[in-house]
């Protein structure tokens, strides 16, 4: 009797923990396959709320940390056609269709790889709530991509400057100047 109860308890515990782990893996499967961004090296898990995943017509797949790095890839692969573009929902971090997502451009939250933030939401209500709390403008995917391309030079310059400062600080700490 005690063994039977113990087995039921253990089996129930196993099922509940396996379900939790499987649920987490569903959300993060793309991150396990591509943990870092090809272009900037950033941790896609840390930036799950802004990450992007593109599938091209030749079957190749790329995960990036942000719409900025996706824009870089789309420009470099002009002869490849995206068949699917997904983005991390800002609130849930789950991948959603980037083209049907509700985008917010700007606001007071710092962007990822950009001075002008671009966030995606699965529902218009979530995007509007974000705007009420943080500012920004409701936009489409095309408008968010256009904004990413328009700010590419300034964003790239900002990233270079930040990296240069970080490198200098690292050298200073290690005693090299």
C-alpha positions as CSV (number, residue, x, y, z in Angstrom):
1,X,0.0,0.0,0.0
2,X,2.7,2.5,1.0
3,X,4.7,1.5,-2.1
4,X,1.7,2.1,-4.3
5,X,1.1,5.5,-2.8
6,X,4.7,6.4,-3.1
7,X,4.8,5.3,-6.8
8,X,1.6,7.4,-7.5
9,X,3.2,10.4,-5.8
10,X,6.5,10.0,-7.7
11,X,4.8,9.4,-11.0
12,X,2.6,12.5,-10.5
13,X,5.6,14.6,-9.6
14,X,7.4,13.3,-12.7
15,X,4.5,14.2,-14.9
16,X,4.1,17.6,-13.4
17,X,7.8,18.5,-13.7
18,X,8.0,17.1,-17.2
19,X,5.1,19.1,-18.3
20,X,6.6,22.3,-16.9
21,X,10.0,21.6,-18.6
22,X,8.3,20.7,-21.9
23,X,6.2,23.9,-21.7
24,X,9.4,25.9,-21.2
25,X,11.1,24.2,-24.1
26,X,8.2,25.0,-26.4
27,X,8.7,28.7,-25.9
28,X,12.5,28.5,-26.0
29,X,13.1,25.8,-28.7
30,X,14.5,28.3,-31.2
31,X,16.8,29.7,-28.6
32,X,18.3,26.2,-27.9
33,X,18.9,25.8,-31.6
34,X,20.4,29.3,-32.0
35,X,21.4,30.6,-28.6
36,X,23.3,33.7,-29.8
37,X,22.8,36.3,-32.5
38,X,24.9,35.7,-35.6
39,X,25.5,39.4,-36.1
40,X,26.1,40.8,-32.6
41,X,26.7,37.7,-30.4
42,X,24.0,38.7,-28.0
43,X,22.2,36.0,-25.9
44,X,18.9,35.4,-27.6
45,X,17.5,33.9,-24.4
46,X,18.2,37.1,-22.5
47,X,16.5,39.0,-25.3
48,X,13.6,36.6,-25.8
49,X,11.2,39.5,-25.7
50,X,12.8,41.0,-28.9
51,X,14.3,38.0,-30.7
52,X,13.4,37.3,-34.3
53,X,13.3,34.0,-36.3
54,X,13.2,34.0,-40.1
55,X,12.8,31.0,-42.4
56,X,13.8,31.5,-46.0
57,X,12.5,29.9,-49.2
58,X,15.7,27.8,-49.4
59,X,14.9,26.2,-46.0
60,X,17.6,28.1,-44.1
61,X,16.7,29.5,-40.7
62,X,18.2,32.3,-38.7
63,X,17.6,33.6,-35.2
64,X,18.6,37.1,-34.2
65,X,18.3,39.1,-31.0
66,X,16.3,42.0,-32.5
67,X,14.7,43.5,-35.5
68,X,17.9,45.5,-36.1
69,X,19.9,42.3,-36.7
70,X,17.1,40.8,-38.7
71,X,17.3,43.9,-41.0
72,X,21.0,43.3,-41.4
73,X,20.3,39.7,-42.5
74,X,17.5,40.6,-44.9
75,X,19.7,43.2,-46.6
76,X,22.6,40.8,-46.9
77,X,20.4,38.0,-48.3
78,X,18.6,40.0,-50.9
79,X,18.1,36.9,-53.2
80,X,16.5,34.9,-50.4
81,X,12.7,35.3,-49.8
82,X,11.4,35.0,-46.2
83,X,8.6,32.5,-45.9
84,X,8.1,33.1,-42.2
85,X,9.2,35.8,-39.9
86,X,8.5,35.5,-36.1
87,X,9.2,37.8,-33.2
88,X,9.2,37.3,-29.4
89,X,6.1,38.9,-27.9
90,X,7.3,41.6,-25.5
91,X,5.1,40.3,-22.6
92,X,5.1,36.5,-23.1
93,X,8.4,36.0,-24.9
94,X,6.6,33.4,-27.1
95,X,7.2,33.6,-30.9
96,X,4.4,35.2,-32.8
97,X,3.9,36.1,-36.5
98,X,5.9,39.4,-37.0
99,X,3.6,40.5,-39.8
100,X,0.4,40.3,-37.9
101,X,1.9,41.4,-34.6
102,X,1.1,44.8,-33.2
103,X,4.3,46.8,-33.1
104,X,5.2,49.8,-30.9
105,X,7.9,52.1,-32.1
106,X,9.7,54.4,-29.6
107,X,8.7,55.0,-26.0
108,X,10.8,55.3,-22.9
109,X,12.1,51.6,-22.7
110,X,15.6,51.3,-24.2
111,X,15.6,49.3,-27.4
112,X,17.7,46.3,-28.3
113,X,20.6,47.3,-30.7
114,X,18.8,50.6,-31.4
115,X,18.1,54.0,-30.0
116,X,14.5,53.8,-31.1
117,X,12.9,50.8,-29.6
118,X,10.7,48.5,-31.6
119,X,8.5,46.0,-29.6
120,X,6.0,43.4,-30.8
121,X,2.8,42.3,-29.1
122,X,0.3,39.5,-29.9
123,X,-2.7,41.7,-29.2
124,X,-3.6,45.3,-29.9
125,X,-4.7,45.7,-26.3
126,X,-1.2,44.7,-25.0
127,X,0.4,47.2,-27.4
128,X,-1.9,50.0,-26.3
129,X,-1.4,49.2,-22.7
130,X,2.4,49.4,-23.2
131,X,2.0,52.8,-25.0
132,X,-0.1,54.1,-22.1
133,X,2.6,53.2,-19.6
134,X,5.8,53.8,-21.7
135,X,4.9,55.9,-24.7
136,X,5.6,55.0,-28.3
137,X,3.5,54.7,-31.5
138,X,1.4,51.8,-32.7
139,X,2.8,50.4,-36.0
140,X,2.8,47.6,-38.5
141,X,5.7,45.2,-39.2
142,X,6.5,47.1,-42.4
143,X,6.7,50.4,-40.4
144,X,8.9,48.8,-37.8
145,X,11.2,47.4,-40.5
146,X,11.3,50.8,-42.3
147,X,12.3,52.4,-39.0
148,X,15.0,49.8,-38.4
149,X,16.5,50.5,-41.8
150,X,16.2,54.3,-41.4
151,X,18.1,54.2,-38.1
152,X,20.7,51.6,-39.2
153,X,23.6,54.0,-39.6
154,X,23.0,55.8,-36.3
155,X,22.4,52.5,-34.5
156,X,25.5,50.8,-35.9
157,X,27.6,53.9,-34.9
158,X,26.1,53.8,-31.4
159,X,26.9,50.0,-31.1
160,X,30.5,50.6,-32.3
161,X,30.9,53.4,-29.7
162,X,29.6,51.3,-26.9
163,X,31.8,48.4,-27.8
164,X,34.8,50.6,-28.0
165,X,34.1,52.0,-24.5
166,X,33.6,48.5,-23.1
167,X,36.9,47.4,-24.7
168,X,38.7,50.4,-23.2
169,X,37.2,49.8,-19.7
170,X,38.2,46.1,-19.9
171,X,41.7,47.0,-20.9
172,X,41.8,49.6,-18.1
173,X,40.7,47.0,-15.5
174,X,43.3,44.5,-16.7
175,X,46.1,47.2,-16.4
176,X,46.6,47.7,-20.1
177,X,46.1,51.1,-21.6
